[in-house]
């Protein structure tokens, strides 16, 4: 009987902890993109493949837009003159990306407005490409050849630098190079922009600002609604929270079935206990015990069984959460409400399923009970 309670409580705590940890990790990933950021993805039309410089200026001129972060992405073979790395993701970024993204650089520096103004041939690489081309060396200050052009490495990306949008743009996991935006555009012989991050000043006016952006984009693409897509990351995060909340409720409901089974087990065991101890009940009543005394005796036994299973289940649930943390590599957050909920359900289960057998015992006739067997 205790085992049924243990399994139910352990399952509830472990499942809720896992889902909450996943929610926290996803929230952190989206938050790293920057508060108040809206992304624009352009598919274009037959006449116009992307946003022009004039379009970007019109967007930048909108009242509530603080800055723009255009992105161009493609793949190339890169070399340091001695070693070659194939199918490397090349991203063109401006200085805004490095200014608005925390913990992006682990060594050196990011790209600056001066690099953009001077059209400097500098770049930033990630740890994967460093291991491939510069094993055991410091890559800072060394030369990297991309598309036949030489760039000086000025920064090294941190291991946590892959945000959600970068993963979407990435073509593989062979490594990544970030170039100044204009240099990347020249490399692919294109002045159009198909991916753009927009930072908003007042997040309370996000919907209004999106409407203004749609006005500019509609004019740019001759009112073709399918030529672009605006992604509001905050709305996306709210939707994700709702979905994960539903998943948590569903998983907790499934785990609660084990508690229900344990509760039925308590009722059966206590019912059997009443039958086996009928003579004991009759003897107690014959020397003065009242019905409420017998009721409380069996009710307390049922609660003790359920609470004991609850305590063991909480310990195993927290242990299981620690194992999950080691397995998935995420920070795991044991939720206090899941522990409190488990204990509350255990207590209610003991009272609810223990009441009927206890009531049956308290209603026994003392004479008939003594004569039993």
Secondary structure, 3 states (H helix, E strand, C coil): CHHHHHHHHHHHHHHHHHHHHHHHHHHHHHHCCCCCEEEEEECCCCCCCCECHHHHHHHHCCCCEEEEEEEEEEEEEEECCCCEEEEEEEEEECHHHHHHCCCCEEEECCCCHHHHHCCCCEEEECHHHHHHHCCCCCCCCCEEEECCEEEEEEEEECCCCCCHHHHHHCCCCCCEEEEEHHHHHHHCCCCCECEEEEEECCHHHHHHHHHHHHHHHHHHCCCCHHHEEEEEHHHHHHHHHHHHHHHHHHHHHHHHHHHHHHHHHHHHHHHHHHHHCHHHHHHHHHCCCCHHHHHHHHHHHHHHHHHHHHHHHHHHHHHHHHHHHHHHCCCCCCCHHHHHHHHHHHHHHHHHHHHHHHHHHHCCCHHHHHHCC
